[in-house]
Amino acid sequence: MSDSDMRLLDRPIWSALTTSHRHLAEGGPRALRYPVDMTPFADMVDMSAESFGALGDLMSGSQVVALFTPEQVDVPSGFKVVLAETGEQMIGSPTDSPLRDAEIVTLGRADVPAMMALTALTKPGPFALRTHELGTFLGIRAGGELVAMTGERMKPGKFVEMTAVCVHPDYRGRGYAQALLAAVARRIEARGEIPFLHVFSNNNSAIALYQRQGMRIRRRLYVTAFTKQG
């Protein structure tokens, strides 16, 4: 990939909403966001007061927006920060990890209640009623219950973010996360696209897992979530 292609990942939300997910973007030239029932992600063309004002116009009530940016965000008055962390952006092709005792299935609209329940339990990051519409989601069931899943979220250019890597606590240690991550990556690559993901910097176990699978840290991003005050 060229340097200009890779730079799309420096601001993955803005890049996604101005390329592959342009049809989902809400807002205008200064600020864009995903539909609130898909994900809280948003970004601005710059960090000016005018751009923050445009983003504020897209927010109502206690809605939270989350930004992934290459620099720290200085949130102006009128907004309240609810999360300020760093995350590692990792890229690469996870190695295949076959399963012997489970089947990977494609998830859809009928699975949303089970997907919501699993993400509420495991807390892999924001997951809303329409998040599954952002891309393919794969899962593993046991005894009729959804016990593991992974899927696709942001799509900046030819890059596709893997997300919602989660496994029910009773089913951890069986290789489900590795197998699902590899399966999602193979689907992405079959379309001629490149998988990547984000993980909080303090999640050392997840970072180690992804590195064992052949992914590498590309860069660190700042994750800032905030609401409107008043």
C-alpha positions, 0 to 999 in steps of 0.5 A, spaced: 500 500 500 502 507 498 503 512 504 497 515 502 493 509 503 496 508 509 495 515 512 487 513 511 488 509 518 491 515 521 484 518 522 480 511 521 473 514 522 473 520 518 476 516 512 471 511 513 465 516 513 468 519 506 470 513 503 467 506 503 462 508 508 460 515 505 453 512 504 452 512 512 455 519 514 451 524 517 453 531 517 456 536 513 463 538 511 466 540 518 463 534 522 461 527 520 458 521 524 455 514 524 448 513 525 447 513 533 444 506 532 450 503 529 456 506 533 457 512 536 463 514 532 464 521 529 470 525 527 471 532 524 475 535 518 479 539 524 479 541 531 477 548 530 471 551 534 467 551 528 468 544 527 466 542 534 460 546 533 458 542 527 459 536 531 455 538 537 449 540 532 449 532 530 448 530 538 442 531 542 440 529 549 446 525 552 448 522 546 456 520 546 460 521 540 467 517 540 473 520 536 479 516 534 485 521 532 492 521 532 493 527 537 490 528 543 483 532 543 482 538 547 475 538 548 472 545 548 467 548 553 460 545 552 462 538 552 464 533 557 469 528 556 467 521 559 473 517 556 480 519 554 484 513 553 489 511 548 489 505 543 493 501 539 492 500 531 494 493 529 494 491 522 496 484 518 493 478 516 491 473 522 494 466 522 488 461 520 486 457 527 482 451 525 476 449 530 475 441 532 469 442 536 465 448 534 462 451 527 463 458 525 456 461 523 454 467 519 450 472 524 444 476 522 438 480 524 435 475 528 441 474 532 441 481 534 438 480 541 444 474 542 449 479 540 447 485 544 447 480 550 454 477 549 457 484 548 453 487 554 457 481 558 464 481 555 464 489 553 468 489 547 466 496 546 460 499 543 455 495 540 448 497 538 442 495 534 445 496 527 452 495 528 451 488 525 449 492 518 456 495 518 459 488 515 459 481 516 459 478 523 461 471 525 459 467 531 460 460 535 454 457 538 454 452 544 447 449 546 443 454 542 447 460 545 451 465 542 458 464 546 463 467 541 463 472 535 467 477 531 465 482 525 467 488 521 466 495 523 469 501 520 471 501 512 476 506 511 478 505 503 481 498 502 482 497 510 476 493 514 476 494 521 475 487 525 471 488 531 467 485 537 472 480 538 468 477 544 467 470 548 463 468 553 467 467 560 465 460 560 468 458 553 474 462 554 481 458 552 478 454 547 481 458 541 474 461 539 477 468 538 483 466 534 479 462 529 473 467 529 478 473 527 482 469 522 475 467 519 473 474 518 480 476 516 480 471 510 473 474 508 476 481 508 482 479 504 478 475 499 475 481 497 482 484 496 481 488 502 486 489 508 484 487 515 486 491 521 483 492 528 483 497 535 485 495 542 486 499 548 493 500 550 492 497 557 489 490 554 496 487 554 493 480 553 489 482 547 495 485 544 499 479 545 494 474 542 493 479 536 501 479 535 501 471 536 497 471 530 501 475 526 499 482 527 503 488 528 502 495 532 502 500 526 501 506 531 497 509 537 491 513 537 487 517 542 480 515 543 476 520 546 468 520 548 464 526 550 457 528 551 454 535 550 453 539 557 447 542 559 
